[in-house]
Amino acid sequence: MAVKKAKKMVNPEKIRGDIRYGDLYKPGGKVRKRREWRGVKDTLYDYSRWLGIMFTLGKFIAVPRNVKGMLRYRWMANYLAVPMMVDRHTQGLRGEYLRMCHTEQDLIIIDVAKLLNNLFRGDRRIGKDKAFSDKVVLVDENEMTAVMMGFPTLKGLSRETPSTYVSVLLNQHAAEHYIDVAQEYGLAGDVCPMPEAEAGVSIDDDAPVLGKCAIQCNTTCDGSLLGNGVISRRLEKEDGIPVFQLPAPLRHREDDVQEYAAEEIRRAIKFIEEQTGEKWDWEYYFECARRVNIATRARNEWLDMNRTEYPQIFGSNLALYTETNYMAICGKVPEFEKADKKLMKLARKAYAKHKMAAPEYRHRAIVWGVQSHFYMDFLVWLLNCWGIVPLTDMLSMINTEMIAETDTPENREKAYYDMAWLTENMIMRNRTHGGYRVLLDELFEYVEMFNADMIILWEHITCKALDGMHGLFEDKARELGIPLVWVDHQLFDPRVVSRQGVRDQVNTFMRTVMQEEPLDPSLEVLEDGNSW
């Protein structure tokens, strides 16, 4: 496999507004000195979307039970930082890129607000709506929600998503308390902090209590299994909520495990029917399957664009939206179909004009590994500071196949295998399971496919699945002559490796190995250790 060196590209358009983005940060504080100036048109648009976000937050807090939720649950304080999170991920964006980002992130904010409202509505402590709670099936944050695609009258809700995952996107320090709680309880400190924090929320009695039953999956690693064990024990023994364990095969690319995988989907659906009294609705399932295919086709076209000299939906615009739309939504929310179509229209428009998101593209990178770039806008920083275009990342390279979307007897049988396939290929699990073929070999296939000339490889310190292959990655990159940047971090715990500690690793590599100077020197060192 011969990898061609990508050529440096300069944006012919003048980037209006701020050009030293580091100057916007307030040293040692939690906010910026001022909002970013993007030219009249884009600044007005960005401000209007900021008002829209404030309206969503105001509408949420106007419900009395949601005020109770903010006072009851420690992690809810992090939601005060929602506008700042969006500002971080829109940094430097103009035109179609700014609109694509807001289309994605604003919709995610609305969806999370609905999730929180539903959790508090059914919570035995706050909303106390038992009739609603009996229509709730709890699903863990790391699993596909495909088994809910045939239950139009039920709500599949995740408690871990708002309490742990989203809260860390808003505030990098959000999970530290719960990590400490879990370790004080006796859980090992050398496992992934993400499931450990989720377990800590449950141990700390800081999770809403609701639902008729729950579904857990053998998700990404032993740490996830450990966390699920703690959570399920409390659900069953204290809260009286029965839990079904959905075990997806580890060798998920092998044909001989698919019948087993499909049978587990059947058992999970039967469990939900027995616990809730609801029946599987094939018409609703195929409606959701059609939307899943729309999202898959859109993502495939975005990835095709990113293989060209003019990538359009990449970096944070691709990563966070893909994760939300693919796993949590899974065709069940019509608004995401509308967003997919709008995003495609914007991407095609920008592509036709050969638009670029930064003044200069120096390198085309594949970002791989267990990542923490959401809570520190790492991908946006790569683009603006060093001109490195993050074409795609490991968590965005998921299912690319169409599933059956027409209601026929044959497709009803195939649907169980489709749902199993989606579950097996959920975010991250499809790389941390299945052997070195999916984790190592396919990375370098994507390097060639996307004509990348650099790899940014996250090294999550306590991720046993990926760190054990450190030497294999280096050997392969050396063989092909591809610069590979290792970035140490500790997911959800910036006390181990700070934001600046992550950036310094890239800064050192670019200056010493690549012999380059930053596009924007003001971003090289940022005093944002205390910021959201």
C-alpha positions as CSV (number, residue, x, y, z in Angstrom):
1,M,0.0,0.0,0.0
2,A,1.6,3.3,-1.1
3,V,0.3,6.4,0.6
4,K,0.6,9.7,-1.3
5,K,1.5,12.8,0.6
6,A,-1.3,15.3,0.7
7,K,-0.7,18.7,-0.8
8,K,-0.9,21.9,1.2
9,M,-4.0,23.9,0.3
10,V,-4.6,27.6,0.9
11,N,-8.1,29.0,1.2
12,P,-8.8,31.5,-1.6
13,E,-11.6,33.1,0.5
14,K,-10.8,35.8,3.0
15,I,-11.6,34.6,6.6
16,R,-13.4,37.5,8.1
17,G,-13.2,38.4,11.8
18,D,-10.9,37.1,14.4
19,I,-7.6,35.4,13.3
20,R,-5.9,34.9,16.7
21,Y,-8.4,32.7,18.5
22,G,-6.3,32.2,21.6
23,D,-6.7,35.9,22.4
24,L,-10.4,35.3,23.1
25,Y,-9.6,33.1,26.1
26,K,-9.7,34.7,29.6
27,P,-6.6,33.4,31.4
28,G,-7.5,31.4,34.4
29,G,-11.2,32.1,34.0
30,K,-14.2,30.0,32.9
31,V,-15.3,32.2,30.0
32,R,-13.9,34.1,27.1
33,K,-13.2,37.8,27.0
34,R,-15.9,38.3,24.3
35,R,-17.8,36.5,21.6
36,E,-16.0,35.7,18.4
37,W,-16.3,38.2,15.5
38,R,-17.1,36.4,12.3
39,G,-18.2,39.3,10.0
40,V,-21.7,40.8,10.1
41,K,-23.7,38.0,8.5
42,D,-22.2,35.1,10.4
43,T,-22.0,36.9,13.7
44,L,-25.7,37.8,13.5
45,Y,-26.5,34.2,12.6
46,D,-24.3,32.8,15.4
47,Y,-25.9,35.2,17.9
48,S,-29.4,34.2,16.8
49,R,-28.5,30.6,17.4
50,W,-27.1,31.5,20.8
51,L,-30.5,33.1,21.6
52,G,-32.1,29.9,20.4
53,I,-30.0,27.8,22.8
54,M,-30.9,30.2,25.7
55,F,-34.6,29.8,24.7
56,T,-34.3,26.0,24.9
57,L,-32.6,26.2,28.3
58,G,-35.3,28.7,29.5
59,K,-38.1,26.5,28.3
60,F,-36.6,23.6,30.1
61,I,-36.1,25.4,33.4
62,A,-39.6,26.8,33.3
63,V,-40.9,23.4,34.3
64,P,-41.0,23.2,38.1
65,R,-39.9,19.5,38.3
66,N,-36.8,20.4,36.2
67,V,-35.9,23.0,38.8
68,K,-36.2,20.3,41.5
69,G,-33.9,18.1,39.3
70,M,-31.3,20.8,39.1
71,L,-31.3,21.1,42.9
72,R,-31.4,17.4,43.5
73,Y,-28.7,16.1,41.2
74,R,-25.1,17.3,41.4
75,W,-24.3,16.8,37.7
76,M,-27.1,19.2,36.6
77,A,-25.0,22.2,37.5
78,N,-22.8,21.4,34.4
79,Y,-25.7,22.3,32.1
80,L,-25.1,26.0,32.8
81,A,-22.2,25.6,30.4
82,V,-24.2,24.6,27.4
83,P,-23.7,27.8,25.4
84,M,-20.0,27.7,26.1
85,M,-19.7,24.2,24.8
86,V,-21.3,25.2,21.5
87,D,-18.9,28.3,21.3
88,R,-15.9,26.0,21.7
89,H,-17.0,23.7,18.8
90,T,-17.9,26.6,16.4
91,Q,-14.6,28.4,16.9
92,G,-13.3,29.7,13.6
93,L,-16.3,28.4,11.6
94,R,-17.9,30.6,8.9
95,G,-20.6,30.2,6.3
96,E,-21.9,26.6,5.7
97,Y,-19.5,25.2,8.3
98,L,-21.0,27.3,11.0
99,R,-24.5,26.4,9.9
100,M,-23.8,22.7,9.8
101,C,-22.4,22.8,13.3
102,H,-25.3,24.7,14.7
103,T,-27.8,22.4,12.9
104,E,-26.2,19.4,14.6
105,Q,-25.4,20.7,18.0
106,D,-28.5,22.8,18.5
107,L,-30.6,19.7,17.7
108,I,-28.6,17.6,20.1
109,I,-29.2,20.2,22.8
110,I,-33.0,20.0,22.2
111,D,-32.9,16.2,22.3
112,V,-30.9,16.1,25.6
113,A,-33.4,18.6,27.1
114,K,-36.2,16.3,26.2
115,L,-34.3,13.4,27.7
116,L,-33.8,15.2,31.0
117,N,-37.4,16.3,31.1
118,N,-38.6,12.7,30.6
119,L,-36.2,11.4,33.2
120,F,-37.4,13.9,35.8
121,R,-41.0,13.3,34.9
122,G,-40.8,9.6,35.7
123,D,-38.3,10.0,38.6
124,R,-39.8,8.5,41.8
125,R,-38.2,11.4,43.7
126,I,-39.2,14.3,41.5
127,G,-42.0,13.9,38.9
128,K,-43.5,10.8,40.4
129,D,-45.5,10.1,37.2
130,K,-45.9,6.3,37.6
131,A,-48.0,5.9,34.5
132,F,-45.2,7.5,32.5
133,S,-42.5,5.6,34.3
134,D,-44.2,2.3,33.4
135,K,-43.7,3.2,29.7
136,V,-39.9,3.7,30.2
137,V,-37.2,1.2,29.3
138,L,-33.8,2.2,30.7
139,V,-30.9,1.6,28.2
140,D,-27.3,2.0,29.1
141,E,-25.3,4.8,27.5
142,N,-22.9,2.6,25.6
143,E,-25.5,0.5,23.6
144,M,-27.4,0.8,20.4
145,T,-31.1,1.5,21.0
146,A,-32.1,-0.7,18.0
147,V,-34.2,-3.0,20.2
148,M,-36.5,0.0,20.9
149,M,-37.2,0.6,17.2
150,G,-40.4,-1.4,17.3
151,F,-42.0,0.1,20.4
152,P,-43.7,3.4,19.5
153,T,-45.5,3.7,22.8
154,L,-42.4,3.1,25.0
155,K,-39.6,5.5,25.8
156,G,-36.0,4.2,25.8
157,L,-34.1,6.5,28.1
158,S,-30.5,6.6,29.3
159,R,-29.6,7.9,32.7
160,E,-25.9,7.7,32.0
161,T,-26.1,10.0,29.0
162,P,-27.0,13.2,30.8
163,S,-25.4,12.4,34.1
164,T,-22.0,11.3,32.9
165,Y,-21.4,11.6,29.1
166,V,-23.0,14.9,28.3
167,S,-22.0,16.6,31.5
168,V,-18.3,16.0,30.7
169,L,-18.8,17.5,27.2
170,L,-20.0,20.6,29.1
171,N,-17.4,20.7,31.9
172,Q,-14.2,18.7,31.7
173,H,-14.2,18.3,35.5
174,A,-17.8,17.0,35.8
175,A,-16.9,13.3,36.4
176,E,-14.1,13.7,38.8
177,H,-16.3,13.5,41.9
178,Y,-18.0,10.3,40.7
179,I,-14.7,8.6,39.8
180,D,-13.5,9.3,43.3
181,V,-16.7,7.9,44.8
182,A,-16.3,4.7,42.8
183,Q,-12.7,4.2,44.0
184,E,-13.6,5.0,47.6
185,Y,-16.3,2.3,47.3
186,G,-13.5,-0.2,46.3
187,L,-13.6,-0.3,42.6
188,A,-10.2,-0.5,40.8
189,G,-8.6,2.8,39.8
190,D,-6.9,1.4,36.7
191,V,-10.1,0.9,34.6
192,C,-11.6,3.4,32.2
193,P,-12.9,6.4,34.1
194,M,-16.1,6.5,31.9
195,P,-17.8,3.4,33.2
196,E,-16.3,4.1,36.6
197,A,-17.9,7.5,36.7
198,E,-21.2,5.9,35.7
199,A,-21.0,3.4,38.5
200,G,-20.0,6.3,40.8
201,V,-23.3,8.1,40.0
202,S,-25.2,5.1,41.0
203,I,-23.2,4.5,44.1
204,D,-23.7,8.2,45.1
205,D,-27.4,7.8,44.7
206,D,-27.3,10.5,42.1
207,A,-29.3,8.9,39.2
208,P,-33.1,9.3,38.6
209,V,-35.1,6.2,39.6
210,L,-37.7,5.2,37.0
211,G,-38.6,2.6,34.4
212,K,-40.4,-0.6,34.1
213,C,-37.3,-2.5,33.1
214,A,-33.8,-2.0,31.8
215,I,-31.5,-3.3,29.0
216,Q,-27.7,-3.5,29.4
217,C,-25.2,-4.6,26.8
218,N,-21.7,-6.1,27.1
219,T,-20.4,-2.9,25.5
220,T,-16.9,-1.9,25.0
221,C,-14.6,-3.4,27.7
222,D,-14.3,-5.1,31.0
223,G,-14.6,-1.7,32.7
224,S,-18.0,-1.3,31.2
225,L,-19.1,-4.7,32.4
226,L,-17.9,-3.8,35.8
227,G,-19.8,-0.5,35.9
228,N,-23.0,-2.2,34.5
229,G,-22.7,-4.8,37.2
230,V,-22.8,-2.2,40.0
231,I,-25.7,-0.3,38.3
232,S,-27.8,-3.4,37.6
233,R,-27.4,-4.7,41.2
234,R,-28.8,-1.4,42.5
235,L,-31.6,-1.4,39.9
236,E,-32.7,-4.9,40.7
237,K,-32.0,-5.2,44.4
238,E,-33.0,-1.7,45.6
239,D,-35.2,-0.2,42.9
240,G,-37.1,-3.3,41.9
241,I,-36.3,-2.7,38.2
242,P,-35.5,-6.0,36.3
243,V,-32.5,-5.9,34.0
244,F,-31.8,-7.9,30.8
245,Q,-28.2,-8.4,29.8
246,L,-27.8,-8.2,26.0
247,P,-24.6,-10.0,25.1
248,A,-23.4,-9.2,21.6
249,P,-20.7,-11.5,20.1
250,L,-17.1,-10.4,20.5
251,R,-16.1,-11.8,17.0
252,H,-18.8,-9.6,15.4
253,R,-17.4,-9.8,11.9
254,E,-17.7,-13.6,11.7
255,D,-20.7,-15.1,10.0
256,D,-21.0,-18.0,12.4
257,V,-22.0,-15.8,15.3
258,Q,-24.8,-13.9,13.6
259,E,-27.5,-16.4,14.4
260,Y,-26.6,-16.2,18.1
261,A,-26.6,-12.4,17.9
262,A,-30.1,-12.3,16.3
263,E,-31.4,-14.7,18.9
264,E,-30.3,-12.4,21.7
265,I,-32.2,-9.5,20.0
266,R,-35.3,-11.7,19.9
267,R,-34.9,-12.5,23.7
268,A,-34.4,-8.8,24.5
269,I,-37.6,-7.8,22.6
270,K,-39.5,-10.6,24.3
271,F,-38.2,-9.4,27.7
272,I,-39.5,-5.9,27.0
273,E,-42.9,-7.2,25.9
274,E,-43.2,-9.3,29.0
275,Q,-42.2,-6.5,31.4
276,T,-44.2,-3.7,29.8
277,G,-47.2,-5.5,28.3
278,E,-46.5,-3.7,25.0
279,K,-46.2,-5.6,21.6
280,W,-43.6,-5.1,18.9
281,D,-44.9,-2.9,16.0
282,W,-43.4,-3.9,12.6
283,E,-44.8,-0.8,10.9
284,Y,-43.0,1.5,13.3
285,Y,-39.8,-0.6,13.1
286,F,-39.6,-0.2,9.4
287,E,-40.3,3.5,9.6
288,C,-37.3,3.8,11.9
289,A,-35.2,1.6,9.7
290,R,-35.9,3.9,6.8
291,R,-34.6,6.8,8.8
292,V,-31.5,4.8,9.8
293,N,-30.8,4.3,6.1
294,I,-31.2,8.0,5.4
295,A,-28.6,8.8,8.1
296,T,-26.3,6.1,6.8
297,R,-26.5,7.3,3.2
298,A,-25.8,10.9,4.3
299,R,-22.8,9.8,6.4
300,N,-21.4,7.8,3.5
301,E,-21.7,10.8,1.2
302,W,-20.0,13.0,3.8
303,L,-17.2,10.5,4.0
304,D,-16.9,10.4,0.2
305,M,-16.5,14.1,0.2
306,N,-13.8,13.9,2.8
307,R,-11.8,11.6,0.5
308,T,-11.4,14.5,-1.9
309,E,-9.4,17.7,-1.6
310,Y,-12.4,19.6,-0.3
311,P,-13.8,17.7,2.8
312,Q,-16.9,19.3,4.2
313,I,-18.4,17.6,7.3
314,F,-15.4,16.5,9.4
315,G,-14.0,17.0,12.8
316,S,-16.5,17.8,15.6
317,N,-19.2,18.3,12.9
318,L,-18.9,14.6,12.0
319,A,-18.0,13.0,15.3
320,L,-20.5,14.2,17.9
321,Y,-23.5,14.2,15.5
322,T,-22.7,10.7,14.2
323,E,-22.5,9.3,17.7
324,T,-25.8,10.8,18.8
325,N,-27.8,10.1,15.6
326,Y,-26.5,6.5,15.2
327,M,-26.8,5.2,18.7
328,A,-29.2,7.2,20.8
329,I,-31.7,8.1,18.0
330,C,-31.5,5.1,15.7
331,G,-34.3,6.3,13.5
332,K,-36.7,7.1,16.3
333,V,-36.8,10.9,16.1
334,P,-38.1,12.4,12.8
335,E,-36.2,15.7,13.4
336,F,-32.9,14.0,12.8
337,E,-34.1,13.0,9.3
338,K,-34.8,16.6,8.6
339,A,-31.3,17.6,9.9
340,D,-29.6,15.0,7.8
341,K,-31.2,16.4,4.6
342,K,-30.4,20.0,5.7
343,L,-26.8,19.0,6.4
344,M,-26.5,17.3,3.0
345,K,-27.7,20.4,1.3
346,L,-25.2,22.6,3.1
347,A,-22.3,20.2,2.4
348,R,-23.1,19.9,-1.3
349,K,-23.3,23.7,-1.6
350,A,-20.0,24.2,0.1
351,Y,-18.4,21.4,-1.9
352,A,-19.6,22.7,-5.2
353,K,-17.8,26.0,-4.4
354,H,-14.6,24.2,-3.1
355,K,-14.9,25.9,0.2
356,M,-12.5,25.4,3.1
357,A,-13.1,25.7,6.9
358,A,-9.7,27.3,7.7
359,P,-7.1,29.6,6.0
360,E,-4.9,26.7,5.2
361,Y,-4.9,22.9,5.1
362,R,-1.5,21.5,5.7
363,H,-2.2,17.9,6.6
364,R,-5.0,15.4,6.3
365,A,-5.3,13.2,9.4
366,I,-7.2,10.1,10.5
367,V,-7.9,10.4,14.3
368,W,-8.0,6.9,15.9
369,G,-8.4,5.4,19.4
370,V,-10.5,6.0,22.4
371,Q,-11.0,9.8,22.2
372,S,-11.6,12.7,24.6
373,H,-11.7,15.4,21.9
374,F,-15.3,16.4,22.6
375,Y,-14.7,18.0,26.0
376,M,-11.7,20.0,24.9
377,D,-12.6,20.9,21.2
378,F,-9.4,19.1,20.2
379,L,-10.4,18.6,16.5
380,V,-11.2,22.3,16.1
381,W,-7.9,23.2,17.7
382,L,-6.0,20.9,15.3
383,L,-7.5,22.7,12.4
384,N,-7.0,26.3,13.6
385,C,-3.7,25.9,15.3
386,W,-1.8,23.6,12.9
387,G,-3.9,23.3,9.8
388,I,-4.5,19.6,10.4
389,V,-7.8,18.5,8.9
390,P,-9.3,15.6,11.0
391,L,-11.0,13.8,8.1
392,T,-12.7,11.2,10.3
393,D,-12.2,9.4,13.6
394,M,-12.6,5.9,14.9
395,L,-16.0,6.5,16.5
396,S,-17.4,7.8,13.2
397,M,-16.3,4.7,11.2
398,I,-19.3,2.6,12.1
399,N,-22.0,0.9,10.0
400,T,-22.0,1.8,6.3
401,E,-24.5,-0.9,5.2
402,M,-28.2,-0.4,4.4
403,I,-30.7,-2.4,6.5
404,A,-34.1,-3.8,5.3
405,E,-36.7,-1.0,5.4
406,T,-39.7,-2.6,3.6
407,D,-42.2,-4.7,5.5
408,T,-42.2,-8.2,4.1
409,P,-42.1,-11.6,5.8
410,E,-38.5,-12.1,4.7
411,N,-37.5,-8.6,5.9
412,R,-39.1,-9.2,9.3
413,E,-36.8,-12.1,9.8
414,K,-33.8,-10.2,8.4
415,A,-34.6,-7.3,10.8
416,Y,-33.4,-9.4,13.8
417,Y,-30.0,-9.8,12.1
418,D,-30.0,-6.1,11.2
419,M,-30.6,-5.0,14.8
420,A,-27.9,-7.5,15.9
421,W,-25.5,-6.0,13.3
422,L,-26.2,-2.5,14.5
423,T,-25.7,-3.6,18.2
424,E,-22.4,-5.3,17.3
425,N,-21.1,-2.3,15.5
426,M,-22.1,0.4,18.1
427,I,-19.7,3.3,18.7
428,M,-16.2,2.1,19.7
429,R,-17.3,-1.5,20.3
430,N,-16.8,-2.4,16.6
431,R,-13.1,-1.5,17.0
432,T,-12.3,-2.7,20.5
433,H,-13.8,-6.1,19.7
434,G,-13.2,-8.3,16.6
435,G,-9.4,-8.6,16.7
436,Y,-6.6,-6.6,15.2
437,R,-8.2,-6.6,11.7
438,V,-10.8,-4.0,12.7
439,L,-8.5,-1.9,15.0
440,L,-5.2,-2.0,13.2
441,D,-5.6,-3.1,9.6
442,E,-8.6,-1.0,8.8
443,L,-7.0,2.1,10.2
444,F,-4.3,2.0,7.5
445,E,-6.9,1.1,4.9
446,Y,-8.7,4.4,5.8
447,V,-5.4,6.2,5.6
448,E,-5.1,5.1,2.0
449,M,-8.8,5.6,1.2
450,F,-8.8,9.2,2.5
451,N,-5.4,10.0,1.1
452,A,-4.3,11.0,4.7
453,D,-0.7,11.9,5.4
454,M,-0.9,11.8,9.2
455,I,-2.4,9.7,12.0
456,I,-3.4,11.2,15.4
457,L,-3.7,8.2,17.7
458,W,-5.2,8.7,21.2
459,E,-3.6,6.6,23.8
460,H,-6.1,6.3,26.6
461,I,-4.0,5.4,29.6
462,T,-6.3,2.8,31.1
463,C,-7.8,1.4,27.9
464,K,-6.4,-2.1,27.9
465,A,-8.0,-3.0,24.5
466,L,-6.0,-0.5,22.5
467,D,-2.9,0.2,24.4
468,G,-1.7,-3.4,24.1
469,M,-1.2,-2.8,20.4
470,H,1.0,0.3,20.7
471,G,4.0,-1.4,19.0
472,L,2.0,-2.8,16.2
473,F,0.6,0.7,15.3
474,E,4.1,2.1,15.3
475,D,5.6,-0.7,13.2
476,K,2.9,-0.3,10.5
477,A,3.2,3.5,10.4
478,R,6.9,3.2,10.1
479,E,6.6,0.7,7.3
480,L,4.4,3.0,5.3
481,G,6.2,6.2,6.2
482,I,3.1,7.8,7.8
483,P,3.8,10.3,10.7
484,L,1.9,9.0,13.7
485,V,1.3,11.3,16.7
486,W,0.6,9.5,20.1
487,V,-1.6,11.6,22.3
488,D,-1.8,10.4,25.9
489,H,-5.0,11.2,27.9
490,Q,-7.2,9.8,30.6
491,L,-10.8,9.9,29.4
492,F,-13.1,11.9,31.7
493,D,-10.2,12.7,34.1
494,P,-8.1,15.8,33.1
495,R,-6.3,15.6,36.4
496,V,-4.1,12.9,34.9
497,V,-3.4,14.6,31.6
498,S,-4.6,18.2,31.3
499,R,-5.9,19.9,28.1
500,Q,-2.7,21.7,27.7
501,G,-0.8,18.4,28.3
502,V,-2.7,16.9,25.3
503,R,-2.0,19.9,23.1
504,D,1.7,20.0,24.1
505,Q,2.2,16.5,22.7
506,V,1.0,17.7,19.3
507,N,2.9,21.0,19.6
508,T,6.2,19.1,20.3
509,F,5.7,16.7,17.5
510,M,4.8,19.4,14.9
511,R,7.8,21.5,15.9
512,T,10.4,18.8,16.2
513,V,9.4,16.0,13.8
514,M,7.5,18.0,11.2
515,Q,9.6,21.1,11.6
516,E,6.6,23.4,11.2
517,E,5.3,26.6,12.8
518,P,1.6,26.9,13.9
519,L,-0.9,28.7,11.8
520,D,-2.2,30.5,14.8
521,P,0.6,30.8,17.5
522,S,-1.9,32.2,20.0
523,L,-3.6,28.8,20.3
524,E,-0.4,26.8,21.0
525,V,-0.6,27.4,24.8
526,L,-4.0,28.2,26.4
527,E,-4.6,28.9,30.1
528,D,-7.9,27.0,30.0
529,G,-7.3,24.4,32.7
530,N,-10.2,25.7,34.8
531,S,-12.5,26.5,31.9
532,W,-15.6,24.5,31.0
